[in-house]
Amino acid sequence: MSLPVIGEAVTNFTAAATSETTVTLSELKGKNVVIYFYPKDSTPGCTTEGQNFRDLYPEFQAANTEIFGISRDGMRAHENFKAKQSFPFELISDKEEDLCKLFDVIKLKKMYGKEHLGIERSTFLIDAEGVLRNEWRKLKVAGHADEVLEAVKAL
């Protein structure tokens, strides 16, 4: 699998998601897709990011756009996180890191002076034809969902 490049089609993928669903990119043709990678369920930054996408969800839907959050957490943690935060979108479990590798979001990070491999907070905007239109890497949560919504509206 090759890394997605802006202006090129994203490699098709299928992944398990919350609500006992399966997400297949090719089946979403005709809709824009926002996928955001986040480090861990129920942590402060990840909760805020999800809440921001949740709060803007009606506007994303009005712009023909589906949203999916992705982390390495298991399905039980995802279901709890989704229910507790009332997320109207599905969360994808990527325990095997297949999507993390596809989008190259596993990076060496430092926490408390120790290095570890973790998810770099990143978001990708795929248009209705399956083409990558925008990506945000090393992003800050504040104002990010609004910025993504503006990019969707500009498509």
C-alpha positions, 0 to 999 in steps of 0.5 A: 500500500502506498501512502496517500498523496494529496490529489490522488485516490486513497487506497481502499480499506475495510475496517471494523467500527463501533455499532457493529459496523464495517467501514469500507472506503469504496462504499462511501463513494459519493460522500466526502470522508473525514478521518481523524486519528487520535492517540487514545480514547477518553483522554482530555485532548482526544475527548475535546477533539471528538466533541468538536467534531460531534458539535459540528456534525450536523454541518458536516452532514449538510455538506455530504460528509461522513466522519470517522475517528480512528485509534488503536483502542479496542472496540469495547473502549471505543463503544464506551467512549462513543456512548459517554460522549454521544458521538453521532459518528463511528469510531474505527479500531485499528489495533493492528495499525493497518490504517495507521501505517496506510496514513503514516501516523505512527511516530516516535513521541516523547512523554515524561522523557521516555520515547515511544511509538504512538499516533500523531494526531492527524486528519485527512479529507477525502472527497466524494471520488475517493481522492485525498484533498487535504491533510493535517498533521501535528495539529492542535485541537483548538479550532481544528474541527472548524478548519476541517469544516471550512475545507469541506465546504470549499470542495 
